[in-house]
Every structure is written in C-alpha cells, then in structure tokens.
Amino acid sequence: MTPRAPSVIALPAATRRAAGVLRTISGTSLPVLLVALLRASDPPLTPPVLARALFALALPLELCARLVLRAFAAECGIDAGVLRIECAPT
C-alpha cells in the first residue's frame, strides 16, 4: 500500500497574508465577545444577540479564510525523484 501524498497549500505571499489576517481577526473576535458578555449588565447580552454577533464577526471571516486556502490547495508527490505539484480537484 502506497502512502497518500500529503495535501499542501501553495499560496502567493499576499494571499497568505490575507488568510492570516482573516484568521487573526476571526480568532480575536471570540475573546472580544467573551469580554462583552462579561461586561454587559444593562441591558444584559441575550443569547440571540450573542449568536448574531458570533455569526457576524467570527464565522464569516473564518469561512473566507478557509475558502482562500481551499482555492490554492494542491497535491504533491515525488515521481522518479522529481517533485510534482498539481492543483487539487475542487
């Protein structure tokens, strides 16, 4: 049984930075929401409001970052000593 070639992502520098910024903002929005939840007292932060904030801040940015990474996904392998990189089927 031949081992499966690892999945790689071949990103241009600008795209890598964009995906990193999107993931950073998405990740930092979660602690911001936690602080807002702990500090909100009048009016209290209700679950529907918290859910809307989560869907507005964290999830779309993470989804965009994943779509960028998926757009540049590639498969690599070594055939007869030659590195082969092919675009992954979508």
N, C-alpha and C positions, 0 to 999 in steps of 0.2 A: 504494500500500500504506500503510495507516494504522499508525502505531506503536502497539504494545501499551501499554496503561495500566500504569504501574508498580504493583507489589504493595506494599502498605503494611500496617502493623500499628498498629491503633488500640487502645492499651492504657489502662485506668484506671491511675492513679498507683500504687495498691497492687499491682496485678498486675505492673506494670513493675518495681517494686522486688523483688517475689518472684522474677521471672525473672532479674533481675540478681544477686540473692543466690545463686540456684541455680547460675548460670553461674560466678560467682566461686568458690564452694566447689568446683565441679567442676574448674575450671581450676587452683586452688591445690592440689588433691589430687595432681595429676601431679608437681609438684616434691617434694611430701612423700613420695610413693612412690619417687622417684629418690633422695632422701636416705636413706630407709630401706633401699633396695637397696645403696647405697654403704657404709652404716654397719653393716649386718648382717654379722656374722662368725661368731657362734656361736649358734644354727645359721645357716647361710647361707640367704638368701632364695631359695627354689627357684622356677622358672618357674610351677608350678601355684599356689603361694601368691601370687606376684605377680599372676597373672591373676585370681585370686579377689579380691584387693584392688582391682584396677582395675575389675572388674565391680561391686564393692560400693560404691566411692567415686565414681569419675568418671562412668561411663556412665549410671547411673540418674538422677543429678542433671541431666546434660546432656539426657537424654531428657525428663525432666519439664519443663525449661525450654523445649525445642522444642515440646512439646505445648501448653504455655501460650501460646506465641507463635502456634502454628497455630490455636488456638481463637479468637484475636482477629484473625486475618488478614482483610483487607478489600481490595477493589479500588476504585480511584479513577479518576476521569476528569473531563474538562471538556466538558459538552454545552451549547452555545449560551451560553457564558460563565458557566455555573453549575457549581460543584464538586459532583460526585456521588460519594458513598462508599457502597458496598454490601458486605454481608458476602460473603466469598468462599465458593464452594461447597466443602464438605468432602469 
